[in-house]
Amino acid sequence: MRSSLQKGAIGLVLLCAGVLAGSVMPAGRTAHGEVRTGPPPQAFQSGGQISVPLLKEIAATLRQIDSRLARLEAVAAKMQTPRPVTNRE
């Protein structure tokens, strides 16, 4: 029973110390922050600054798609040409 009484007393002392420390500390309404210098985030760039790299990427992707489609068309054309039938006698 004595150990639970000691734990309760220590808890009460710690609680009182926390309340006292909280009441002594000033409750200022100022915020402290860092000022970062550097390039603006991509989300805040203007339309022209974002669109040029994006359009270049789209053009490169379209070129890849076009070359792949040309290869597929060539293979399809080869498959459609009739093969000569040989007579096996």
C-alpha positions as CSV (number, residue, x, y, z in Angstrom):
1,M,0.0,0.0,0.0
2,R,2.9,2.3,0.7
3,S,4.3,2.1,-2.8
4,S,0.9,3.0,-4.4
5,L,0.8,6.0,-2.0
6,Q,4.3,7.0,-3.0
7,K,3.4,6.8,-6.7
8,G,0.3,8.9,-6.1
9,A,2.3,11.5,-4.2
10,I,5.0,11.6,-6.9
11,G,2.3,12.0,-9.6
12,L,0.6,14.8,-7.7
13,V,4.0,16.6,-7.3
14,L,4.7,16.3,-11.0
15,L,1.2,17.5,-11.9
16,C,1.6,20.6,-9.6
17,A,5.1,21.2,-11.1
18,G,3.6,21.1,-14.6
19,V,0.8,23.5,-13.7
20,L,3.2,25.9,-12.0
21,A,5.6,25.8,-15.0
22,G,2.7,26.4,-17.4
23,S,1.4,29.4,-15.5
24,V,4.8,31.0,-15.2
25,M,5.7,30.7,-18.9
26,P,4.5,33.6,-21.1
27,A,1.8,32.7,-23.6
28,G,2.9,34.9,-26.5
29,R,1.0,35.0,-29.7
30,T,4.0,35.4,-32.0
31,A,4.9,32.6,-34.4
32,H,8.5,31.9,-35.2
33,G,9.3,30.7,-38.7
34,E,12.1,30.4,-41.2
35,V,12.4,32.4,-44.4
36,R,13.7,30.2,-47.2
37,T,15.2,31.6,-50.3
38,G,15.4,29.6,-53.4
39,P,13.5,28.8,-56.5
40,P,9.7,28.9,-56.3
41,P,8.0,25.5,-56.1
42,Q,6.8,24.1,-59.4
43,A,3.1,24.5,-58.3
44,F,3.5,28.3,-58.3
45,Q,5.2,28.8,-61.6
46,S,3.4,30.6,-64.4
47,G,1.8,28.7,-67.3
48,G,4.6,29.4,-69.7
49,Q,7.3,28.1,-67.3
50,I,5.5,24.8,-66.8
51,S,4.1,24.3,-70.3
52,V,7.4,24.3,-72.3
53,P,9.0,21.2,-70.6
54,L,5.7,19.5,-70.4
55,L,5.1,19.9,-74.2
56,K,8.6,18.7,-74.9
57,E,7.9,15.6,-72.9
58,I,4.6,15.0,-74.7
59,A,6.2,15.4,-78.1
60,A,8.9,12.8,-77.2
61,T,6.2,10.4,-76.0
62,L,4.2,10.9,-79.2
63,R,7.3,10.2,-81.3
64,Q,7.9,6.9,-79.5
65,I,4.2,5.9,-80.0
66,D,4.5,6.9,-83.7
67,S,7.6,4.7,-84.3
68,R,6.0,1.7,-82.4
69,L,2.8,2.1,-84.5
70,A,4.8,2.2,-87.7
71,R,6.5,-1.1,-86.7
72,L,3.2,-2.7,-85.9
73,E,1.8,-1.6,-89.3
74,A,4.7,-3.1,-91.1
75,V,4.3,-6.4,-89.3
76,A,0.5,-6.3,-90.1
77,A,1.2,-5.6,-93.7
78,K,3.6,-8.6,-93.9
79,M,1.0,-10.9,-92.3
80,Q,-1.7,-9.8,-94.8
81,T,0.3,-10.6,-98.0
82,P,-0.8,-13.9,-99.4
83,R,1.9,-16.6,-99.3
84,P,2.4,-18.7,-102.4
85,V,0.8,-22.1,-102.2
86,T,3.1,-24.9,-103.1
87,N,1.8,-28.2,-104.5
88,R,3.1,-31.1,-102.6
89,E,2.8,-34.2,-104.6
